[in-house]
């Protein structure tokens, strides 16, 4: 029988916001290379949990492990857990390609930055933009992108530095039905192709079933 | 009242700009042209540059401008960051306090640093740079903080999440987004430092900016041609900068725009408290300097100011000087505000015209050049106004006019046209529409304009130093005269008059803070 390897693991993690406990001693693991959906109604603390896992906020207790290593106290830029924000947070002063290249050019370590010098960055950006179907849009400013295109760029940007795990905060919210369905299929395909360990926040059961091999319910 | 949709009405609206235009042409354009003609007529156009002191003045102006601007922007970034956290307790208080120095008369700032700095550096480059930084940090805060507040902290978090360190995230995300605001701040601060007069007169010691050199040449050396040449050369450079700057939609002194929700940050509180305290220190030093000399407490300076003095050269009639300054300020506001309202009524309908820029000329014209130009222009019949009592307050009104327009015009232009249409369909005449719709909605801006006009007139020093006579000194002139003399008593009295000037200016500025609930705020 094949042994399950855990990529991302939460061990008794508690999360509070404005002094109110939102999540109390939550534990679960995401199998390496697979996608897990975090389901729950609005206000239950799903996005707050993602911010804690990404390192933007701190948990009130518990541990976060990536590939077996405790990253709870690791600074945000060194923990190798990517986050695709619900509202994308694309850098408005950079082009599509420069947004995707950002994590390569500004990697936490000098070695990593050196390894992405020259044409490698260009090739990686082109590869990612091809995966998300925007290979010819690299020079465009992000301000002219449609909602779906911006989501794709945010996804490509999150995947570019090859994070140990990728967190996606309601990646399909706010899209019209046709675009939602098309992007959902693309997203599932991209995550599968890239073999990314992913945790997706959603409040849509069907979305969770389609994208994820496992589900964690909150609230 | 004018509407951009109706050419005939807009045409009539141009009449509203006439009073402002006449003032600016008569007291800025004509005097400056008179200066220019002196320059062209004289052989000094090229010869002046080789005279002693000129090259030094140019070198000092360039060097102190670069240094002052650099120091100001660097010092202003931390409080700008702190005050971009709108959720911080005491945010508005800290913002108001840190803005005060920019509104203070230059001689008050000069006097404050004469009282604060140790004797070894109280005059010279160091003192000038420190005073300029104190004076202009508010520009950086008010220009950069509102833009910084619109940068979503999650954008920086996104950069950090992608591997960027704090410094890399600042350099690669925050700084590029702040760039327009920073460039605006650099332009304004650089302009203020390059054309600085009062601070350098007070603290420059042997060093002089071009502005001070113009004054020295004209008043001390009687070299009118040389002074005119310098003044015109500086005006040309300033005008080019101003037109380029006004032509671009720069970020300037705005509090509008989307503000992202920022979590309160302990470091922001600390920085805001430090900035507030540091702002207050020179003010406190100024007050103390009026009652403390050589380690002893004394009221000798105040006694000199409040009683008939028989000390040679120190006869100061403070009530008389105070009354004159207040009267000048009241007259200046009474002229500048109605003219500014009338001009804004036109300007709101027709922005970015040549006329609009002409009306902003007093912003770019150096006060010293204007003062010298008026002295040259209006010194013979039938226009011999040099000794007229009304000339200083009218010149103050011209100096205040662009600020009044800049305060009222944006508020007026935001009034929805359909409000006026609604009033008109209910039977209101154009005048009634203006009185019952426009005026109530711009009342907050009008109060701000009144406060600004009063403060500008009270502190005006550049042009006034050319226009007042011995029996018509204002508070700033008296401060400079007393602090320019040797002796402890003169110094105590000078700081005392500066305290009085500070107090009346703060009362005037209180008008501007009371009018927060204006149409612009909504």
Interface residues (C-beta under 8 A of the other chain):
Chain A: X54 X55 X56 X75 X76 X77 X78 X81 X82 X83 X85 X87 X89 X91 X92 X93 X102 X103 X106 X107 X108 X112 X157 X158 X161
Chain B: X152 X154 X155 X157 X158 X159 X160 X161 X162 X163 X164 X165 X168 X169 X172 X173 X176 X177
